[in-house]
Amino acid sequence: MQLDLGPQPVQGAQAMRALGRRLARQLHAGDVLALVGDLGAGKTTLVRGLCTALGVAADDVSSPTFALCNVYQGTSLQIAHMDLYRLESADDLAAAGLDEWLAAPDALCLIEWPEVARPVLPPTTLWLELTTVGNGRVVVQRQR
């Protein structure tokens, strides 16, 4: 599936949240979205916009860096927001519960720092790369 990412570059947190809201209209239960980008690239801000469009309070959405996985209940589906930054190998993925979420047909799985999970992610995974360019961010869909 090719996602509509709207105008680029994305300027500021408000625009990144708006992009998340745009993406929410294109994603469905069972989808996996892998978010690649450096620290501060806007991955969690994008997720916050996406989740609010799906019925989650913005204040409830935070980076799962230390928890590994935050689960949010949207209006019509569950959202697993994962951060795999601290994981060192695919063997650590079970601790994050990734296999359970990938098998959950009624959930949306959003994964920050997904590289370690590449071998186990489904071929239908949607990969977005966020890159800092000047004062803005460029978000592009990659095939992985």
Long-range contacts (C-beta under 8 A, 24 or more apart in sequence): 1-26, 1-124, 1-126, 2-141, 3-126, 3-128, 3-141, 5-128, 5-139, 5-140, 5-141, 8-138, 8-139, 8-140, 9-133, 9-134, 9-136, 9-137, 9-138, 10-42, 10-136, 10-137, 10-138, 10-139, 11-135, 11-136, 12-136, 13-42, 13-45, 16-42, 16-45, 16-46, 16-49, 16-137, 17-45, 17-46, 17-48, 17-49, 17-52, 18-49, 19-46, 19-49, 19-139, 20-45, 20-46, 20-47, 20-48, 20-49, 20-50, 20-51, 20-52, 20-53, 21-49, 21-50, 21-52, 21-53, 23-49, 23-50, 24-49, 24-50, 24-51, 24-53, 24-54, 25-53, 27-108, 27-126, 28-108, 29-76, 29-77, 29-105, 29-106, 29-107, 29-108, 30-104, 30-105, 30-106, 30-107, 30-108, 31-108, 31-109, 31-124, 31-126, 32-102, 32-109, 32-111, 32-121, 32-122, 32-124, 32-125, 32-126, 33-108, 33-109, 33-110, 33-111, 33-125, 33-126, 33-128, 34-111, 34-114, 34-117, 34-121, 34-125, 34-126, 34-127, 34-128, 34-144, 35-110, 35-111, 35-112, 35-113, 35-114, 35-128, 35-130, 36-113, 36-114, 36-115, 36-127, 36-128, 36-129, 36-130, 36-142, 37-129, 37-130, 37-131, 37-132, 37-137, 38-131, 38-132, 40-132, 41-130, 41-131, 41-132, 41-137, 42-130, 42-137, 42-139, 43-112, 43-130, 44-112, 46-128, 46-130, 46-139, 47-81, 47-110, 47-112, 50-110, 51-79, 51-81, 54-79, 54-108, 63-112, 64-112, 68-95, 68-96, 68-97, 69-96, 69-97, 69-101, 74-108, 77-106, 77-107, 77-108, 78-104, 78-106, 78-107, 78-108, 79-107, 79-108, 79-109, 79-110, 80-104, 80-107, 80-108, 80-109, 80-110, 81-110, 81-112, 82-109, 82-110, 82-111, 82-112, 83-111, 83-112, 83-113, 84-111, 84-112, 84-113, 84-114, 84-115, 84-116, 84-117, 85-112, 85-113, 87-113, 87-116, 87-117, 88-116, 89-116, 90-116, 90-117, 90-119, 90-120, 92-116, 93-117, 93-120, 118-144
